[in-house]
Amino acid sequence: MEQVTNSPEETRELGRKLGAQARPGQVYCLDGDLGVGKTVLAQGFAEGLGIEEPVNSPTFTILQQYEDGRFPLYHFDVYRIGDVSEMDEIGYEDCFYGDGVCLIEWAQQITEILPDDAIHIYIGKELEHGFDCRRIRVEGLE
């Protein structure tokens, strides 16, 4: 699936739709350059799960857990991971294979530990169509 969004609100709405159809045990990998809208999409995703508290990118904590939705959301930002072994210290397996859904920003940093059935979301800027234009590609979603 591929979609073009023309505003942060449209990107957030796509995230909301993805979150609304998410199921426990799924791992969503979210990749794109800095400032492309990964966190905006993640905020919509959380809304789609019924999470009402503010969602921010957990850049310095690496993992933020949200428990107040339909099921838990494990929101990772692995931008600052120096070595994939750091994920063991966080206990990533409990999240990847638990009763919630994972959303991983900068997932390309940890490809060797991602489940084979992970869903990949790629966000790219389309500046020739406007500053807020994004092309979003989703792979691996049934």
Disulfide bonds with the S-S distance in Angstrom:
none
